[in-house]
Amino acid sequence: MSDPSASPIGIWLHSQEEDRDDARVYRPRDYAFPPTRGRSAVEFRADGTYVEYNSGPDDRGQAVVGEWHDRGDGRVQITTHTATRRILSCTKEMLVIEY
């Protein structure tokens, strides 16, 4: 990860305005986002649980649960039943996950 003192633990909101072709950008919940209709989120728990919070087709929330592992050397892998991804960078202000 980019900042050794930063940890992904916590809830991060999707900042789709900053996405790249190969990655999604997330910010802390207290970030000053521009107005938008709903934001998805991801949560990293200290016990290794990973949760994606998304809107379903009827706007009700859906959660996808998986796990995350620190693979060493700053590499973090995320695994759910639908995909395996990795954290590209993490600071206290921004989390970037490959997609």
Phi, psi and omega in degrees: 000163186288324184237108183302335180275350180275146179231142178283352185300129180130187180256131181238134179263143182290126177254073187302337179296338183254002182302153172247173179301325186253004187206153174250142182253137179233149180231159176299158182300332182271008178294146181276081180286150170289158180300142175199164179270097177072144176226136172285168182212161171232150178230131174250120180259151183299335181277005179094001177281139177237135180227131172257128178252116182230163173274138176276181181298337179254020179071002172280147182293146174230142179241134173248120184257139177209209179217159176231149182224135170278113184271003180091164181053031178078009180263129178236127179252138179244131180230127171234179179289348181252342185196162169237127182226178176219156174280126178275323176201154179211124171234181178290341183252345184208137176238129181238124182242134179292146176220000000 
